[in-house]
């Protein structure tokens, strides 16, 4: 059995850093999941899509740490995730503006 990052010769410190990054993304997702139920349906769907992108990015970090993908592929997946998150952010309807009189 190959060790952490063995297939593509990922340096051990990079593999550990990638694993920690994946764990951090998991923590962010886990912290936000309970809040989804309190959102309106449209907001809940958007938030779930954001969280799904973070889960996929965490998976890419795990694949890199395991040596299943190389750094270039990790960068490609990371850039694609950021692009999808930006596209989602730009597609959302504008938030209602409230004033002190409201």
N, C-alpha and C positions, 0 to 999 in steps of 0.2 A: 504494500500500500504506500502510495506517495504521500509525503508530508505536505504541510501547508505551503501553497504556492509552487509546488514542485514541477508541474508540467511545463510551464513557460519560464521556469527559473526565476520566479518573482522573489526578489530579496525578502528575507524573513521580516525585516522591519516594515517593508511596504505592505506585506500581507497582513501583518498585525494591525497596521494603521487602517487598511481597508476594512478589516473585520470590525474594528472599533467604529469606523464610519457607518457601517451597516447597522451596528447595534444602536448608535445614536439615532439614526433614521427610524429604527423600530420603536425607540422610546418616544420620539415625536409622534409617530402614528398612534401608538398605544395611549398616549396622553390625550389625543384629540378624538379618538373613537367615541368615548362616552358623551361627548358634546354634540355629536351628530343628531341624536334623538330629539334634542331640543330645538333644532332648526326647522324652518319651513321646508317643504318638499324640494323646491328648486334649489335652495341654498344647501340642503342636505346632499342633493345629487352632485352639485359642484364640489362641495367639500370632500365627498367620497371620491370623486375623480382626482382631486389633488392628492389625497392620501394614497390612492392606488399608484399614482406616479412615484410617490416617495417609496412605496413598497418595492416597485420595480427597480428603482435606483439602488435601494439597499440590496436587492438580489444581484444586481450587476457587481456591486462591491464584493459580495460573497463569492461570486464566480471568479473574480480577479484574485481574491485571497486564496482560493482553492487552486489557482493556476489553470482554470478552465478557459479563461480569456486573457489576452495580453493587455498591456496598458493602453495601447491605441484603441482597442475595442471598448475598454472601460471609458475612455475619453469620448468616444463616439456615442456610447449609450448615455453618458452624462449630459452631453450637449443636446442630444435628442430629447431627453427628459426636461431639461431647462426650456427648450424651445416649445415643447408641448404645454408646460406650465405657463409660459408667457402667452401662448395662444389662448389658453383657457381664461387667463386673467383679462385679456383684451376682449373676449367674447361676452363677458358677464355684463349684465345690465347695470347702468349706473345706480349707485346707492341713492336713496332718497336723502335730500338735504333738509335738516331740521334747523329751525331758528329758535331763539328764546321764546318767541311768541307761540310756538307750537307746543 
